[in-house]
Amino acid sequence: MMPISRPASAVQWARAFVLPALGRVSRAVDATAGNGHDTLFLAENVGPGGHVYALDIQEEALEKTRARIEAAGLKDRVTLLLRGHQDLDRLVEAPVDAVMFNLGYLPGSDRTVTTGPETTRDGISAALRILRPGGRLSVVAYTGHPGAREEAVAVAGLMGGLDLKEFNVQKMVFWNSRGDSPELYFATRAGEDNG
Ligand SMILES: C[S@@+](CC[C@H](N)C(=O)[O-])C[C@H]1O[C@@H](n2cnc3c(N)ncnc32)[C@H](O)[C@@H]1O
């Protein structure tokens, strides 16, 4: 799993959560490609026959993601989509084993282009529709930048309202941080592959 020699970051926790849903021929989605770190993580773990779909609304993000996966020799396993994740279930082959949402803005870029409450809610709903039984979805919602709290509230409402018979949902925060802790939501679809 994850080396615990130092405190894990939000994205490391998210990766540790989705990892058990990935196997030798898996399908995964990075719903917010950004700089491509999560896309690379997924590409490394879907197996040689697996596939990753990486979505972002910014060309710049997809260029950075492309460069990262090419450098790792994994470009054949990844489809880059210049599309909003709200259309996710119409853009990728279903079902999928794992989906990651890392919300907010592209680090090192224009901070005014961020994910937003409505599109995020639609995107997560679309992702949950195509998650296989036993599949895992992670959301890292930040609370520090303008608009972030509203988005975190929207995510909390959606995840909290999911039917317990269909999804098992956990929330995690960095409890002793000095404020503005990211909020992590982890959903697993119920079913035979829950192992
Ligand atoms: C925090 S970054 C993601 C970081 C990324 N996962 C990584 O590993 O580097 C958030 C990204 O979401 C993208 N974004 C904003 N709205 C979006 C939408 N509706 N659909 C897909 N991506 C979106 C932004 O352009 C930005 O690149």
The ligand as an SDF file (V2000), in Angstrom:
LIG
                    3D

 27 29  0  0  0  0  0  0  0  0999 V2000
   -6.2790   20.2460   -8.5950 C   0  0  0  0  0  0  0  0  0  0  0  0
   -6.2020   20.1220  -10.3430 S   0  0  0  0  0  0  0  0  0  0  0  0
   -6.0110   18.3670  -10.5590 C   0  0  0  0  0  0  0  0  0  0  0  0
   -4.6370   17.8370  -10.1810 C   0  0  0  0  0  0  0  0  0  0  0  0
   -4.3020   16.5380  -10.8710 C   0  0  0  0  0  0  0  0  0  0  0  0
   -5.1980   15.4550  -10.4730 N   0  0  0  0  0  0  0  0  0  0  0  0
   -2.8530   16.1250  -10.7340 C   0  0  0  0  0  0  0  0  0  0  0  0
   -2.5890   14.9860  -10.3240 O   0  0  0  0  0  0  0  0  0  0  0  0
   -1.9780   16.9240  -11.0700 O   0  0  0  0  0  0  0  0  0  0  0  0
   -7.8730   20.4030  -10.8670 C   0  0  0  0  0  0  0  0  0  0  0  0
   -8.0730   20.3930  -12.3670 C   0  0  0  0  0  0  0  0  0  0  0  0
   -9.4700   20.3060  -12.6350 O   0  0  0  0  0  0  0  0  0  0  0  0
   -9.6950   20.9010  -13.8800 C   0  0  0  0  0  0  0  0  0  0  0  0
  -11.1340   21.1530  -14.0800 N   0  0  0  0  0  0  0  0  0  0  0  0
  -11.8840   22.2210  -13.7170 C   0  0  0  0  0  0  0  0  0  0  0  0
  -13.1760   22.0270  -14.0590 N   0  0  0  0  0  0  0  0  0  0  0  0
  -13.2470   20.8160  -14.6820 C   0  0  0  0  0  0  0  0  0  0  0  0
  -14.3070   20.0600  -15.2880 C   0  0  0  0  0  0  0  0  0  0  0  0
  -15.5730   20.4920  -15.2860 N   0  0  0  0  0  0  0  0  0  0  0  0
  -13.9980   18.8590  -15.8370 N   0  0  0  0  0  0  0  0  0  0  0  0
  -12.7240   18.3870  -15.8240 C   0  0  0  0  0  0  0  0  0  0  0  0
  -11.6810   19.0620  -15.2670 N   0  0  0  0  0  0  0  0  0  0  0  0
  -11.9390   20.2540  -14.7000 C   0  0  0  0  0  0  0  0  0  0  0  0
   -8.8370   22.1580  -13.8230 C   0  0  0  0  0  0  0  0  0  0  0  0
   -8.5910   22.6470  -15.1250 O   0  0  0  0  0  0  0  0  0  0  0  0
   -7.5710   21.6240  -13.1080 C   0  0  0  0  0  0  0  0  0  0  0  0
   -6.5660   21.2830  -14.0250 O   0  0  0  0  0  0  0  0  0  0  0  0
  1  2  1  0
  2  3  1  0
  2 10  1  0
  3  4  1  0
  4  5  1  0
  5  6  1  0
  5  7  1  0
  7  8  2  0
  7  9  1  0
 10 11  1  0
 11 12  1  0
 11 26  1  0
 12 13  1  0
 13 14  1  0
 13 24  1  0
 14 15  1  0
 14 23  1  0
 15 16  2  0
 16 17  1  0
 17 18  1  0
 17 23  2  0
 18 19  1  0
 18 20  2  0
 20 21  1  0
 21 22  2  0
 22 23  1  0
 24 25  1  0
 24 26  1  0
 26 27  1  0
M  CHG  2   2   1   9  -1
M  END
$$$$
